[in-house]
Every structure is written in C-alpha cells, then in structure tokens.
C-alpha cells in the first residue's frame, strides 16, 4: 500500500489516476471533513472530467494536487441550511449559493484554473436553467439568492447576479448580456438550444445536396388535382385519418364527408391548401422575413384545422406536446425557436435544401396543439413548388422508413436516413402518371404504395425502370 495522504492509502498495483477519480468524494471527505463542493463544481456536480479540477469551500485553504485531479480549497462559509447533503459527509452548494459564488472575482489560481465560469458560460447556464424550470421558479431563486446574500454579506455578488438575471428576464438592459441566446431571451425571443444543436449537423449535410428534381413536364390543372389528391390522401393516412382511395375521392371531389367520419374534412382541407400551390406556384408569397413566415404558417394551420376549433387553429400551443419519448419544444420557446430556425434558411441555395430544413424545423418544434405533421409536409412542398421542383410524397408503405428517419435525426442527430428517405420520396411524385385518377391509383398499387405490412416495401426497382423516359435526372 502507498500512502497518498493522511488516512488515505492506495494499492500500488492499481492505476492511481483511475482509483482516485472513482473515489474522489471519499478522498475529499477524508481530507476535508464537512467541506462544501462549491462555485462552478457545484453546478457541474463535482468533478470536471475534461479539466480534472474540483472546487470546494473549507477552512484548510490551498490547492492539493493528486494524480489526475486538482482539489481547489477556497475560504468561505460552511454548509448553509439550503445546501444539499452529499456523500462522505460532504455538502453541495445550493443553486442560489452556487450562482452567487460564480459571480465572485474570476481570478485564476496557481493551476491557471478559475473557480467560476466565463461570463458567457454562466449566462448560457442561467438561460438553460430558465428553459428547464421556467421564469417563475427562476424569480424565486433570485429572491432566495438575495436572502442568502444578506446573511453571508455577499451584496456585491448579489448585485452582479441581479443585473444579469434581470436582463435575461427582460427587466434590465440587454447590454449586460454577451451571448446570442441570452440576448434573445432578454428580448422575449428565447429559443430551444438543444434543437439548434440538432439543426446544425442537418444544415451542414443539406448544403451538400444537389439541386433536387425540377418539374420537367407540364401538368394540366386536372393532373395537378390528381397529384395533390394523392399527396393529401397519404399525408392524412400517416396521421391516422384512414379511408379507402374511393372514399377519399368522394370526400375531396364530391365533398361527401360521412356523417360518422368528420375527420374526412382533414383530407379536403389538406387538398385545398396543396392544389393552389401546385397549380399556380408563381402566386406563392415569398417568405422574406420571419414575420411573413409566421403569418403564413399560422394562416396555413388555421385553414388546415378549421373544423377543429378545440385545437385553436392558427394559435401556437400553450401546453407541452410529445409523441412517444420525443418531447417537443416548450410553448414559451416556440416563437423564438422558429425564428432562430428561419434565420438558417439563408444558408441554402437550392429549393430542396430549404424544403427539407423547413419540414424538419416545423416537425421538431411542433408549434401547434395538433396538425403539425401535415403542416410540416405542406410547408415543405410549398418551398418545392415555389422553386419549381416536384413535391415530396410519402406513401403508406414508406411511412415506417419516414418515421424512423425523423426519429434518428431528432434523437441521434443522424441526418443520413432522413435525407435518403426524402430524396427518394421526391422521385415518386416526379415519375407517376397523372392522366387519370384510376391510372395513378393502379400505378401506385403496382409499387405496393398502399400496403401497411412492415415486411413489404415500396417497389423501387419498378420505379427505377420507369425513370429513363420521364427524366434525365437520376
């Protein structure tokens, strides 16, 4: 055994660094009984693995270097009633205390390590806390911090904290803030930073995409009506609005909605939005700024959900929504996240790039109580029609691949499957024959497009054989 410190011994045959890291809190508890894990370490829950430092408050001030870990011991008050009891007789600073501690002087110690964060890092952490727990709880923490500051004589720390906290809440000058996310929150435009982390790799991959499939043949008004009918049919089928093609045909073209199936109005609504976009793309208003985008988004949703007044058509959600284990953007962050996402559209030069990013942005934010899936596909194809490109159609048999691709992108930031699915889906609309509704239906049946069996896939080989005479682009 090797003596590491008073009352602490290591097995000489073990890896010193690994043993110390695994038992760091037991070691600190033995060396500094009753110490408080404080300052930035309290917010990092102890050991900063990347930098191998830990900050504590205890009477035995000074740095202690251990293999792989530096313990920074600072002078300060002992455990307070608000502090949390931890392992090995240690404590962790409460949230309010740790915030105040991080607004102390940022002078670096002997090991060139600061007990606090940089201003921008602390600002981002405060913003993230507000995003997780809400402004009302943040206001309570501010009040608790002032009470604690009066008790400990930390008025200067409280003053610095109050200026930043007030700016984040929009009650003080934004000049106090240094980060984009902080300034956005202070201006009432807070956004979901975790979604932005998903957007960035997708944007990178989208910028590498080719130009997509331009519309290379003239479709008559009747042919566009057939194309939009099947697009509306499949888009609603994905969301569980299930009718046969014959039933849907009567609903859309004869407006015969079964009395016991009011959801048939959803297919009509989807079709009535899509058809003008496809038949007269020159009249599609340009989305030149966020306000025009939000207005168009709200109006489209209001039209889509007109027969569902309980879902507040055209109004952003007020309650959190989720699908399975995917939790979407919080209501208070919807407008800011959409605005932030819209800013990235300027990075794209091709309609297909804009369309796919628009689709994922709306699907990932889920800004409305219901109808977000259909809305995201409508807005996607709006961009394609505006750019004179073929719309994207997701047949029933392709739904499993489509949903799986969205899930991989949302949960794992993996955009490969999403891009492959959507690029291939654009080929479906581009190479179908729209001379008659019956002819289109039979062709889709030949590709197995209406199948729900997960063991059956779209017959891509048959579609590939048809590509040549219809388009030179693969």
Residue, then its C-alpha position, 0 to 999 in steps of 0.5 A: x500500500x502507498x500512502x497518498x495522504x493522511x488516512x488515505x492509502x492506495x494499492x500500488x498495483x492499481x492505476x492511481x489516476x483511475x482509483x482516485x477519480x472513482x473515489x474522489x468524494x471519499x478522498x475529499x471527505x477524508x481530507x476535508x471533513x464537512x467541506x462544501x463542493x462549491x462555485x462552478x463544481x457545484x453546478x457541474x456536480x463535482x468533478x470536471x472530467x475534461x479539466x480534472x479540477x474540483x472546487x470546494x469551500x473549507x477552512x484548510x485553504x490551498x490547492x492539493x494536487x493528486x494524480x489526475x485531479x486538482x482539489x481547489x480549497x477556497x475560504x468561505x462559509x460552511x454548509x448553509x441550511x439550503x445546501x444539499x447533503x452529499x456523500x462522505x459527509x460532504x455538502x453541495x452548494x445550493x443553486x442560489x449559493x452556487x450562482x452567487x459564488x460564480x459571480x465572485x472575482x474570476x481570478x485564476x489560481x496557481x493551476x491557471x484554473x478559475x473557480x467560476x465560469x466565463x461570463x458567457x458560460x454562466x449566462x448560457x447556464x442561467x438561460x438553460x436553467x430558465x428553459x428547464x424550470x421556467x421564469x417563475x421558479x427562476x424569480x424565486x431563486x433570485x429572491x432566495x439568492x438575495x436572502x442568502x446574500x444578506x446573511x453571508x454579506x455577499x451584496x456585491x455578488x448579489x448585485x452582479x447576479x441581479x443585473x444579469x438575471x434581470x436582463x435575461x428576464x427582460x427587466x434590465x438592459x440587454x447590454x449586460x448580456x454577451x451571448x446570442x441566446x441570452x440576448x434573445x431571451x432578454x428580448x422575449x425571443x428565447x429559443x430551444x438550444x438543444x434543437x439548434x444543436x440538432x439543426x446544425x449537423x442537418x444544415x451542414x449535410x443539406x448544403x451538400x445536396x444537389x439541386x433536387x428534381x425540377x418539374x420537367x413536364x407540364x401538368x394540366x390543372x386536372x393532373x395537378x388535382x390528381x397529384x395533390x389528391x394523392x399527396x393529401x390522401x397519404x399525408x392524412x393516412x400517416x396521421x391516422x385519418x384512414x379511408x379507402x382511395x374511393x372514399x377519399x375521392x368522394x370526400x375531396x371531389x364530391x365533398x361527401x364527408x360521412x356523417x360518422x367520419x368528420x375527420x374526412x374534412x382533414x383530407x379536403x382541407x389538406x387538398x385545398x391548401x396543396x392544389x393552389x400551390x401546385x397549380x399556380x406556384x408563381x402566386x406563392x408569397x415569398x417568405x422574406x422575413x420571419x414575420x411573413x413566415x409566421x403569418x403564413x404558417x399560422x394562416x396555413x394551420x388555421x385553414x388546415x384545422x378549421x373544423x377543429x376549433x378545440x385545437x385553436x387553429x392558427x394559435x401556437x400551443x400553450x401546453x407541452x406536446x410529445x409523441x412517444x419519448x420525443x418531447x417537443x419544444x416548450x410553448x414559451x420557446x416556440x416563437x423564438x425557436x422558429x425564428x432562430x430556425x428561419x434565420x438558417x434558411x439563408x444558408x441554402x441555395x437550392x429549393x430542396x435544401x430549404x424544403x427539407x430544413x423547413x419540414x424538419x424545423x416545423x416537425x421538431x418544434x411542433x408549434x401547434x396543439x395538433x396538425x403539425x405533421x401535415x403542416x410540416x409536409x405542406x410547408x415543405x412542398x410549398x418551398x418545392x413548388x415555389x422553386x419549381x421542383x416536384x413535391x415530396x410524397x410519402x406513401x403508406x408503405x414508406x411511412x415506417x422508413x419516414x418515421x424512423x428517419x425523423x426519429x434518428x435525426x431528432x434523437x441521434x442527430x443522424x441526418x443520413x436516413x432522413x435525407x435518403x428517405x426524402x430524396x427518394x420520396x421526391x422521385x415518386x411524385x416526379x415519375x407517376x402518371x397523372x392522366x387519370x385518377x384510376x391510372x395513378x391509383x393502379x400505378x401506385x398499387x403496382x409499387x405496393x404504395x398502399x400496403x401497411x405490412x412492415x415486411x413489404x416495401x415500396x417497389x423501387x426497382x419498378x420505379x427505377x425502370x420507369x425513370x429513363x423516359x420521364x427524366x434525365x435526372x437520376 
